[in-house]
């Protein structure tokens, strides 16, 4: 398995849509991604909502996260952006 730097939108969405999956389970769904790389990206996603280091996130990843309504794949906190209508649904 390789540890590529450039994540696709599909790979990013797999991580956001499967917050309860383990790194190994996600690695099996994404050919070419090892569990360590997935864990690192999950950490940057967690840092986004805790206002930590997000240097591992691309502009498109940040734009998606800023929309809100996703569950942190590290701590399982539901993240909501202020100003979004409550009728919007959560990404699991």
FIVEX-896835 format. One line per 5 residues: for each residue x, y, z of C-alpha. Coordinates in nm, 2 decimals, decimal comma, always signed. Each point is the difference from the previous one (the first is absolute). Example, Ala and Ser with C-alpha at 12.3 -4.5 7.8 and 13.67 -1.06 7.14 Angstrom:
2
+1,23:-0,45:+0,78  +0,14:+0,34:-0,07
This chain:
92
+0,00:+0,00:+0,00  +0,12:+0,35:-0,08  -0,03:+0,31:+0,20  -0,09:+0,26:-0,26  -0,03:+0,36:+0,09
-0,28:+0,10:-0,23  -0,34:-0,12:+0,13  -0,29:-0,02:-0,24  -0,34:+0,14:+0,08  -0,13:-0,36:+0,00
+0,25:-0,11:+0,25  -0,07:+0,30:+0,23  -0,37:-0,07:-0,02  +0,06:-0,37:+0,09  +0,17:+0,12:+0,32
-0,28:+0,25:+0,08  -0,28:-0,24:-0,08  +0,15:-0,28:+0,22  +0,10:+0,17:+0,33  -0,06:-0,33:+0,20
+0,22:-0,21:-0,23  +0,36:-0,09:+0,11  +0,30:+0,12:-0,19  +0,05:-0,36:-0,12  -0,36:-0,03:-0,12
+0,04:+0,33:-0,19  +0,33:-0,12:-0,15  -0,18:-0,31:-0,14  -0,25:+0,23:-0,17  +0,27:+0,23:-0,16
+0,26:-0,18:-0,20  +0,34:+0,17:+0,04  -0,07:+0,15:+0,34  +0,15:-0,15:+0,31  -0,15:+0,02:+0,35
+0,27:+0,24:+0,12  -0,07:+0,26:-0,28  -0,37:-0,03:+0,08  +0,06:+0,06:+0,37  +0,21:+0,30:-0,08
-0,27:+0,16:-0,22  -0,26:-0,08:+0,27  +0,21:+0,19:+0,24  +0,01:+0,31:-0,22  -0,38:-0,02:-0,04
-0,02:-0,02:+0,38  +0,23:+0,30:+0,03  -0,23:+0,20:-0,23  -0,28:+0,01:+0,25  +0,23:+0,03:+0,30
+0,19:+0,29:-0,17  +0,33:-0,19:-0,01  +0,25:-0,06:-0,28  -0,18:-0,05:-0,33  +0,31:+0,02:-0,22
-0,08:-0,35:-0,14  -0,34:+0,11:-0,15  -0,04:+0,13:-0,35  -0,21:+0,30:-0,09  -0,28:-0,22:-0,13
+0,01:-0,21:+0,32  -0,03:+0,32:+0,21  -0,28:+0,13:-0,21  -0,19:-0,32:+0,05  +0,06:+0,00:+0,38
-0,11:+0,37:+0,02  -0,34:-0,10:-0,13  -0,06:-0,19:+0,32  -0,23:-0,29:+0,08  +0,26:-0,28:+0,03
+0,12:-0,22:+0,28  +0,36:+0,02:+0,11  +0,17:-0,34:-0,09  +0,22:+0,03:+0,31  -0,22:+0,11:+0,29
-0,35:-0,05:-0,16  -0,10:+0,36:+0,07  -0,28:+0,12:-0,23  +0,13:+0,32:-0,16  -0,25:+0,26:-0,11
+0,07:+0,34:-0,16  -0,19:+0,29:+0,14  -0,26:+0,15:-0,23  -0,10:-0,33:-0,16  -0,37:-0,09:+0,02
-0,08:-0,28:+0,24  -0,19:-0,17:-0,29  +0,34:-0,10:-0,15  +0,10:-0,36:+0,07  +0,31:-0,14:+0,16
+0,26:-0,20:-0,17  +0,02:-0,31:+0,23
